[in-house]
Amino acid sequence: MTDTDILIIGGGITGLSAAYHLQRLNFSDYLLAEKNAACGGLCGSVRKNGFTYDYSGHLLHLHSGYGKKLVKKLLRGNLGRLSRDTAIFSHGVYTRYPFQANTYGLPPAVVKECVDGFLKAHRADRTVSPDAPFKDWALAVFGPGICRHFMHPYNRKLWQTPLDELTADWCAPFVPRPNPQDVIAGSKADNLKQFGYNADFYYPLRGGCQTLCDALAKPVKNIRTGCELTAIDFIAGTAFFKGLGAVRFKRVINTMPLKKFVKLIKHAPVKVENAAEKLKITSVCNLNAGVARRVSEKHWVYFPEKEFPFYRAGLASNFSPHVAPEGTSSFYIEVSHPQTGRGSRPDLEKIQRAIPPALRRAGLLGPGEKLLNPLWMKLDDAYVVYNRERKPALETIMPYLEKHGCLSIGRYGAWKYSFMEEALLEGRAAAVELAGRLKPVR
């Protein structure tokens, strides 16, 4: 049996950050267990025939002084900064992101519907709680036109959840709320003003997001890969892993999906098990593929309309030219679907046949042009669904875990919508908290 003071479950960016910061604190009695053969998780990258593919459009939105300092230190010059160039494709035309502030270029009747509806909603000044259904919240904030042409169809496609079951408490800071002056200006001319938390972002110049995970892992001494958690017993203080056996612990940092983690807890109270069953998540299948030319300068494009099988298509080669062979482009094309268990994924062959004609309709592929080097990368756990059951479920689960010395953190461990910097900072905070509770081994 292995003994450790702090057991870290999961070697994605959150777990790696926790281990990295424990190491920096000279706290050596920890163990990070990762089920895959290498660390990185969904923030990892795969190389295929000269292309570097991430699991999705993973970008570094750095807003804190420490986050910027840490990432720059880890990547040592292997980091580029970019200003967002994104768009929405609807009604056969491209408009700037976000839709609600950039209707210029859409059919005049659509522009009028969107602007008039927004102004009427703004004058009504309805106060809608973030706990309200997203459908109602969006109508109150943006009006019926913007909702009909973007907010409702896009979010229905992304979340794969009825919008009257989805709450709005994920929206800040992810959904920009422009003022009336911005909405009017963006309806009359091409508006270059940027909105939102991701107006600027960073990305590794070489190696994809895997380079950040590798840099975090490099100084970490106590990593075991190929070790999948099969059960955890808080009463006995013991976890059980394939490829590792039993591990006795004092504290736990969990970063694996919360719903799956709770299912592995021995002797968990029925109310905790029942709460975990109410948690829902959306899955994503991401088609990475190349094109034998430079396609567009856009970083990514949103597709709200039903005729497009994907909700977003991005060009990783516009994040860095080094992730694709010279003179080519690298797409990532994201298709979401409800998570209903293993073996329930959509027909990817059928979707892959439908993707090139859809890209041609958007002008991103030429007649007869083919996608090269295709690779599906599947995220069984992608977007945590903010349904009405989520908050009360967390209010039941989290105190139980904390009572037993377990911090469940990160996008999936804390069951929330977040970005990479937040994962780095949560890993650091968990390390500082737990290292302070236990005497370090010098």
ABEGO torsion letter per residue (X at the ends): XBBBABBBBEABAAAAAAAAAAAAAGBABBBBBBABABBGEAABBBBBGGBBBBABBBBBBBABAAAAAAAAAAAGGBBBBBBBBBBBBBGGBBBBOBAAABABGBBAAAAAAAAAAAAAAAAAGBBBBAABBAAAAAAAAAEAAAAAAAAAAAAAAAAGBBAAABBAAAAOAABBBBBAAAAAAAAABBBABBBEAAABBBBBABGEAAAAAAAAAAABABBBBGBBBABBBAAAGBBBBBGAEBBBBABBBBABBAAAAAAABBGBBAAAAAAAAABBBBBBBBBBBBBABBABABABBBBABAABABABBBBAAAABAAABBBGBBBBBBBBBBBBAEBGABBBAAAAAAAAAAAAAAAGABBBGBBBBGBBBBBBABABBBBBAAAAAAAAAAAAAAAAAGBBBBEAAAAGBBBBAAAAAAAAAAAAAAAAAABBBBX
